[in-house]
Amino acid sequence: GVSYPDGVQADNGTLYIIYDYDRRGEKKILMCTFTEGDALAGRPVSGAWNPRIQVNQATGSP
């Protein structure tokens, strides 16, 4: 599942949301970027839209 989302909006309006995904399986930290216009349209309408940017992936065992 997904947990611990956090986000910020840049001066240019781009939203950056970071979250962890599948903590015990894939162990990934992911980020998505979009604008308020993308969210309101329910689809990508800006060049800022990127739904899944991998920031990190853990390789160790818990």
MOBEL-V848427 format. One record per run of one state. SS is the DSSP state (h for helix, s for strand, l for the rest). FROM is the first residue (numbers start at 1). TO is the last residue. If there is no record, write none. Layout:
# MOBEL-V848427
ss=SS from=FROM to=TO
ss=SS from=FROM to=TO
This chain:
# MOBEL-V848427
ss=l from=1 to=1
ss=s from=2 to=9
ss=l from=10 to=14
ss=s from=15 to=21
ss=l from=22 to=27
ss=s from=28 to=34
ss=l from=35 to=35
ss=h from=36 to=41
ss=l from=42 to=49
ss=s from=50 to=57
ss=l from=58 to=62
